[in-house]
Amino acid sequence: MIYRENGQFKTSYQADQSLFPILQDRIFVILVVLAALAVVPLFASDYLFSAILIPFLILALAAIGLNLLVGYCGQISLGTGAFMMVGAYSAYNLAVRIPELNLLLVFVFAGLITTMVGMIFGTPSLRIKGMYLAVTTLAAQFFMDWLFSRVKWFTNDSPSGSVNAPELRIFDYVFDSPMRKYYFVLLAVILFAFVARNLVRSSVGRSWMAIRDMDVAAEIIGIRPVYAKLSAFAVSSFIVGISGALWGFVHLGSWEPLAFDINRSFSLIFMVIIGGLGSILGSFFGAAFIVILPIFLNRLPVMLGVPISTATVSHLEFMTFGALIVFFLIVEPHGLARLWGIAKEKLRLWPFPH
């Protein structure tokens, strides 16, 4: 009875096609955004900002970019960590070699460079698909690992191979505290989530979904597969590249190529699968799950008073991830986002059984 559409009349096509046509959804989103902006900073500690909230937001942004490609366009990618690496090292080189460049422009140009790299590795999608395309994107991961590890120019000739991000300064405002960094990342995530949500409702997003469902039929009705697939790789790579720059500059501060290895790519795929393919909200659910679950598993033996070694906890973490992925693929392939949708459908009918 709480989540009902009764009395919510649409008097125009614009109102019917709005971003959140149901009043309760609009109120819920506004409350969540206001809570993230005003309430969370009042109670969160520096540890909560640095270890949970900032990684969650950045990984959610990367998952949104990956979900546009995999969930909405149906193009499998196992090299998302490589594109994050390109974004991080592009931002680092732009900031170091052109120090007078504004940091916002550094992030934008890093995203554009990642876009070009993503389109290069996305070109094989015009001829191949499925697991063959997955192997191609996996090759991008190994190639980028080798490139940034062996070519010293990208690390500014650093002897150790690691790089240190410059000061996070935008328009003479320094983001030097965890709370300030949190606000910076939060505003970026809100912006890109809003853009992605509108993009999938546009003609471009509909062409992606047509290619995902049946590419031959989509081509017959006039959708150009070349444009649809490459645009999906371009937009996805841009968002992932910016998330990689944020991961390096805001969260890590100092990093090496191992920070964006194949495990990062797999964890992002897990986020999309667990959260829900083809769902912007599912990207947030998946990121929250991946970030919070390891912390919970590490604290669980302490809460239960069971002496378990760190190595055993690490093995349990991998086993839990694997079991949950199998569970979601079998029981609910659409992930946590689908469970959220079912809950809203139940609220529409409550307290009636049908």
WOGINOR-V188815 format. One line per field, one symbol per residue. phi: phi as a letter, one per 40 degrees, with the letter a starting at -180 (. if undefined). A space follows every 50 residues. Layout:
phi->???
This chain:
phi->.ccbbdgccbbaccccbccbccdccccccccccccccbcdccbccccccc cbccddccccccccccccccccbgbcbbbccccccccccccccccccbcc ccccccccccccccdcccccccddccbbagccccccccccccccdccccb ccccbffcccgcbbccccbbfgbccbbdcccccccccccccccccccccc cccccccccccccaccccccchcccccccccccccccccccccccccccc ccgaabdccbccccccccccdcccchcgacccccccccccccddcccccd dcccgbcbccccccccccccdccccccccccbccgccccccccccccccc ccca
